[in-house]
């Protein structure tokens, strides 16, 4: 969102940057995968999957036939194997799929000296750690618009490699394939116009699916500590803005940022989604624990806000 001091060389790297950005991301992924597994191990304790018997089309398990049940529920082929009666249970599809997405647009690469990581790397770390934790809890996770739902041990690796080859300018994933009994978790700074976000959320909400917004902001973006002559540059299009006394802009900036966040929270309430604000100088486990609460509540269509 803010950039003060970008050099012409930096601009040139951005202009020719898709290959460079992809390489940078690829170089970062091994370290992020290791860290994601560590974080997932710390938060997985107490996480329980929601897979259970219920309405659906996917086979889950066989169980013994109980006295009083209708004979049509018996799976005669399975029962013929050992002369006992068995019922074929289907999986409850409210836990069918959780879709994830990390915004890798240029604005997400911002990192101040106060932050532990760039917004991009924190988004990736949280997404991968969540994938790992959910898989361990028995859930299936897919990268929205790009992969099928995955439940294997290498889901993190597949999702990470797939996202590394996705166009970085795509801030919101293709909603196709997201349907009722699904949930989507979006990791982004959410600095695009709220109208764009609302249109995307509406297309998902129309299917009956639920969503969770995790807004990642650098602590510098929340404080605007600039003073004196300062040059700001839009990381998306390179447009520059110079301030003679940057401190005089602080109050207006903070007012506009607060209004923008309020619009996002209003959208989350409108569609019944959860909203979490996370700063990149804070521990990664905080938004994951809140996400666990939100995901556990989703089948009952509840919502809680959180601001770690």
N, C-alpha and C positions, 0 to 999 in steps of 0.2 A: 504494500500500500504506500509506503514511504521509502524514498531512496534519496540520500543526500551525499553526493560525491561519486557518482558513477562516472567512470572514465570512458573516453571514446573507444578504447580497446575493449572495455566491458560491453559497450553497445555493439561493437562489431561481432563479439562472440554471441550476443543475443540474436543478431540478425541472421547469422549463419548457424543458429543454435540448435536445431532439432537433433541432429546427429550428436552434437556435443552434449546436449542435455541428456539424451538417451545413454550416452557413454558414462556421464557423471552418475546417473541413476544406477546403472549396472555396477559401477565401482562401489557404490554405497550399499547395495542390497545384501551382500554376504554379512556385513557387520550388523545391518538392521535385522536380518533373520535370526542371528544369534541372540541379539538383545530381545527380540520379540519372544523367542522361546523362554528366555529367562523371566520376562515379565509375566508371560502366560502361566508359567509354573507358580509364580507368586500369587496370582489372583484366582487360579483354577480351584483351589481348595474351597469347597462349599458351593461350587457351581454344579448345577444338576441339569442335565438335558430334559427336554419336555416331551421326549418320545414316549408315547403310550398308546394303548388301544383306543380306537375311536373311528369316526367316519373318515373314509379316504379310499384311495385306490391302490396304495403301495402296500405290498405284503410286509408284515412285521415279524410275526412268530406263530408257531403252532402252540396250542395249550390243550390240556385234557378237556373233554366234553363234560359238562356239569349236568347233573340230573335236573330235569325240568326245562332245559333249553330245547328249542325247536329242532327237529331232526334235520331241517334244511341247512342248518349251520355246520353240520358235520362235513369235514373234508374226507370223503370216502377213499380217495387214492392214498392219502397219508395214513389213514386209519388201517388200511389193509396190510401195511408193512409189519405190524406187530399185534394185530387183533385187539387194539385199544382204539377208542374213539377220540378223534382230535378235531378241534375247531381252528380254522385259519383266521387269525386276527390281522386286521389291517392297521396301518399306522395312522394316528391322529395327525391330520395334515396342517394343523395350526402351527406346527413346528417344522413344516416341510422344508423351507428354505429361508436362509437369511442372506441377503445380498449386501455386499460392501462396495464402497468406492472411495478412493482418495484423490482429491483434486491435486493435479501436478502442474497447474498453470504457472506462468512465470512469477506471478505475485507471491506464490507459495514458497519461493526460494529465499524470501527475505529472512534475515536473521540479524538481530542486534547483538551487542556485546553482553546484554543482560540475559539473553536467551540461552538455554542449554542446547538447542538445535534449531534448524530452520523449520518453518511451518511445514514444508514439504516432507522433510525427514520425520518430523513428529507425526504427521498424518499417516505416513507409510508404516511407522512403527506401531501406532495404535491399531491400524487396520490389520496388520499381520499378527499382532498379539491377540487381537479379538478372534481372528480366524482360528488360531491355534487353540485358544481356550474353548471356543464353541465346538470345534471338532472333538476335543477331549471329552466334552460333555455330551457327545452323541449327536450334535447338530450338523446339518449340511450347509455349507457356505459357498456362495458363488460370487464372482466379480461381475457386477451388473453389466449386462449387455455384451459380455466378452467370453465368459466361461459357463459351463454347466455347473449345477450344484455339486460340490465336492465334499467328501467325508473322509478321504484318505489321509495318511500321515504326511504326505507331501503337498497338501493343499496350499500351504503358505508359499512354497517354492513356485508352484504353478501360477498362483495369483500374482506373485511379485514379478515373475518373468513376463506374464501377459501384460500387466500394467506398464512395464518398462517399455513395451513396444507400442503402447497406445499413444495417439496424438496428444501432446501435452496441453494443447489449447482447449481440450474438452474438459470443462469444469464440472459438468453434470452428465451422468451416464445415460445411455439409451434406456428408457423405461420399458421397452419391449421385453416381454418375458416375466416381468414382475406382476404377480397376480394375487388374487385373494389367498389368504393364509400365508402370505410372504411378508417379510419385513426388510427394509433397506436401511443401512447405516451409512451416512455421508460424512466424511471428514473433509472439511474445507474452511477457508477463512470467510466464505460467504460474503465476499465484498462485491459481487456482481449486483446489478440492479435487482431489487426485491421482486419486480414484475417477472423477471426471468425465472427466479426461483419458484414463485407462485405458480406459474404455468406448468413447470415440471412437477411440482408437488401435486397439483390438481390432476394431472394425467395418471399419477400413481394412485392417488386416493380414489379415483373413479373406479378402480378395479377392486377396491376393498382392502388393499394392502396398507400396511402401517409403516411409518418411518421414524428415524431418529437423526437429528441434526447435531453434529459436534462442530462448533465454530472454534477454530484455532486462531489466536491472535498473539503476536509478539508483544511483550510488555511495553516496548517503545511505542507501539501503535495505540496503546491505551493511555499514554501519558503526554505525548508530544513534548519532549523536553528541549526542543531546539531554541536557541537564542542567537541573536545577531544575524548577519547575512548567511542565508542558507539556500542551496539549490535543491529542489525536489524534482524527481523524475518518475514518470509513470512507467513501471517495468513492463507493462503490456504493449505500449505503443511508442515509448521513448519521448513523449512530450515532456517539456521541462517548465518549471515554474520557479521563479526566483523571489525570495522574500528578503527585504532589507533588514527587518527586525522580526524574525520568525516568532518571537514570544508573543507578539500582538495577535497572532493567529490562533493561539492555543485554545481559547475559550470557544471560538466558533467551531474549530475542528472537533473538540470534545463534544460539543452540542450535536453536531451532525453525526458523529459516530454513535452516540447514545440513541439518537432518533433511528438510525439504521438498524441497530440491534433490536430496538423496540419493534420495528416492522417485522423482523425475522421471528421474534417471539410471538407476535400476533398471528403470523402465518402458522406457526407450530400449533398454537391453540386452536386456530380455525380448522385445521385438518386432524387434530387429535394426535399430533406427533410429539415426541419428547425433544427438548432442546437443552444442550449442555455447552457452556462456555469454558474453554480451556486455554490457559496461557502457557506459552512454551518455556517459561522459566519454572513451571510447576512439575511435580512428579507425574510420570506417565500413568501410574496405576490409578490415579484419582478418577479420570473419565471412564476408565474401564470398569471400575466398581459401580459407578452410576449407570453405565450401560447395562450391566448385569441386572440391576434393579429395573430399568426400563424394559428390557427384553422379557424379564419374568412377568412384568405387569401387562405386556401387550395383549395377550389373549383375552384379558378382561377389559381391554380398551381403556386402561388408565393412563394418566400422564403425570409425571413429576418433573419439575425443572431442577437444574443443578448448575452451580457456578464454582467449580473448583479453582 
